Amino acid sequence: MALWTARQIWKTLPKERRAEAALALWEGENVSREDRLVALAPWLTARGFRGSYLEQLPRPRRAALIAEGGLPEETAMQVLSAFHLAHRRPLLSRFLDLLEVPHDNGLFREGEGLDPEKLTAERLAAAAAALRAEFPPDDVDLYLRTLTAQDPVSWAALAPLAGDPA
C-alpha cells in the first residue's frame, strides 16, 4: 500500500479547505513568525516573493495565495499540522485518548515516545472507527493521512485506513 505525502494530501483538498489551512499557519499560536517564514521559504522562492511582501497582505489574501497551488512537501506538512492544531483539537485529543497515548490537548507530550504496543493495526482500526462515528469522516480521513505522511514508521498500520493516494 502506498503512503500519502503531505503534497498529495494538499492537492486533494478543496481550495476553500486549503485557504482555511493556510490561514491557520498565520493565526496559529504554536507557530512563530520565523517558523512561518521558514515553512513558506520554498513556496516564496518558487514564486519570486519575499516574506515581507506576503506579510504586508491581509491574512485572508495570504491564505488565498498559498491555497492557489501546490506546496513543497515540508511546507505542506507545516500547513496541515497548523490546520489540525487550530481547527481539529477535539479530534486529535479523542484519537490519542482512544489509543491511550499521553498528550496535552492533542499534542504529544515532550519526551514521551509512542508505545508501539498501543499502535497495533487492531487498536488503530478501532480508534479510527470510533472517530468516524463521532466526527465527520472527511475530517478523520484527512487526519489519518496527515499522520501517515508525518511519521510513516510509527503510523504505518494506519495506511490501509487512510486509503490509497491517487
C-alpha positions, 0 to 999 in steps of 0.5 A, spaced: 500 500 500 502 506 498 503 512 503 500 519 502 505 525 502 503 531 505 503 534 497 498 529 495 494 530 501 494 538 499 492 537 492 486 533 494 483 538 498 478 543 496 481 550 495 476 553 500 479 547 505 486 549 503 485 557 504 482 555 511 489 551 512 493 556 510 490 561 514 491 557 520 499 557 519 498 565 520 493 565 526 496 559 529 499 560 536 504 554 536 507 557 530 512 563 530 513 568 525 520 565 523 517 558 523 512 561 518 517 564 514 521 558 514 515 553 512 513 558 506 521 559 504 520 554 498 513 556 496 516 564 496 522 562 492 518 558 487 514 564 486 519 570 486 516 573 493 519 575 499 516 574 506 515 581 507 511 582 501 506 576 503 506 579 510 504 586 508 497 582 505 491 581 509 491 574 512 485 572 508 489 574 501 495 570 504 491 564 505 488 565 498 495 565 495 498 559 498 491 555 497 492 557 489 497 551 488 501 546 490 506 546 496 513 543 497 512 537 501 515 540 508 511 546 507 505 542 506 506 538 512 507 545 516 500 547 513 496 541 515 499 540 522 497 548 523 490 546 520 489 540 525 492 544 531 487 550 530 481 547 527 481 539 529 483 539 537 477 535 539 479 530 534 486 529 535 485 529 543 479 523 542 484 519 537 490 519 542 485 518 548 482 512 544 489 509 543 491 511 550 497 515 548 499 521 553 498 528 550 496 535 552 490 537 548 492 533 542 499 534 542 504 529 544 507 530 550 515 532 550 519 526 551 514 521 551 515 516 545 509 512 542 508 505 545 508 501 539 504 496 543 498 501 543 499 502 535 497 495 533 493 495 526 487 492 531 487 498 536 488 503 530 482 500 526 478 501 532 480 508 534 479 510 527 472 507 527 470 510 533 472 517 530 468 516 524 462 515 528 463 521 532 466 526 527 465 527 520 469 522 516 472 527 511 475 530 517 478 523 520 480 521 513 484 527 512 487 526 519 489 519 518 493 521 512 496 527 515 499 522 520 501 517 515 505 522 511 508 525 518 511 519 521 510 513 516 514 508 521 510 509 527 503 510 523 504 505 518 498 500 520 494 506 519 495 506 511 490 501 509 485 506 513 487 512 510 486 509 503 490 509 497 493 516 494 491 517 487 
